[in-house]
Amino acid sequence: MHMPVSNVTIVKLSENKLIGRKEYILRVDYEGGTPSRSELREIIASKLGVNGGRLMIVRVDPSFGSRFSRVIARVYDSEEMLKRFEPKYLLIREGIIPKPEKKQAS
């Protein structure tokens, strides 16, 4: 797997002790195209020194014509807290819970 990311910088860090999470705004510099969410998850988890199962990438905002993206990520104290507080669509998108099957009209 090709990892085009050259640098990850923490722009802002806030701690939400009530929910048990840290909220990050990151600047991710890269070569070539915007990295996939799975690549970003792996790189950000290693940069922050956390387990990828406790990391939620909420948003990736690539800058048009530039080689960086603004990434909003949250790191929870436990996977249970992540599943409790994150919206269902984010859990499905990140592959934490399976996508429900659509019921066919009869």
N, C-alpha and C positions, 0 to 999 in steps of 0.2 A: 504494500500500500504506500503510495506516494504522499508524504506529508509536506505540503507547500508552506506551512506556517513558519515564519522566521522569528516572530516575537509576540509575546502576550504581555500586555501592560494593564495593571489594575488602575482604572481611572477613579472609581469610587467604591467604597466598601461601607456598608451599614449592617448593623447586627439587630435582628429582631428576636429578642430573648423570649418574648411571649410565645411565639410560634416555634422557636428553636431553629432558626436559620440565619445564614449570612447572605446578604444580597449584594451582588457584584455587578458593576458596569466595567467591561473590559474593552480594550482596543487590541484587536488581533491583526497583525501585519502578516502578509503572505505574498508568495510569488505565484503568478498564474491566476487561475480562477478561484472563486470563493470556495473554501473547504466545506465538505459535507458536515452535517450535524454530528455524525458518528466520529469523524476525525476531530472536530472541535471538542466534543465531549472527552475524548481520550487525551488530547493535548492540554485542555484546561484542567482536567482532573489531576494530571501529573504536575502541572505548574502550581496548583493550589495544594497539592499533597493530600487529596481526599479520594475516597472510594467513588468510582463512577456511578454506583447505585444510589448515592446520596446527592448527586448533582443533577440539576434540571436546567437545561438551556431553554430560556423563555423566548428569546427573540434574537435574531441575527439581522443586523442592518448593514448591508454592504454599501460602501460609498461609491457611487457611479464615477468611473474614470480614475479611481484611486485603488491602491492595493492594500486596503485595510477595511475592517468591519467593526462596528460597535456591537458587542454581544452583552445581553443581559442574562445573568445566570444566578441561580440560587443553590446554596449548599445547606442541606438539612443535617441536624444532629443524628437522625436515624431515617432509615427507609420507610418506616411506619408513618413518621411525621410527614414525609414527602407525599406518600399516597393519601394521607388524610387532608392535606391542605392544597395540593395542586389541582387545577381543573382537569376533568376527565379527558378532554381533548388533548391536553399536553401529555398525559400519561400514555394515551394511545399512540400519539405521534412519536414519542421517545421509545416505544416498545416495552414499557413497563407493565402494561396490562394489554390483553388481546383485544383486537377490534371486534365489537359485537357484530354478529351476522344480521343482515337485514331480513325482515320477515317478508315473504312474498305474498302479494294479494291473491286471494283465491277466487 
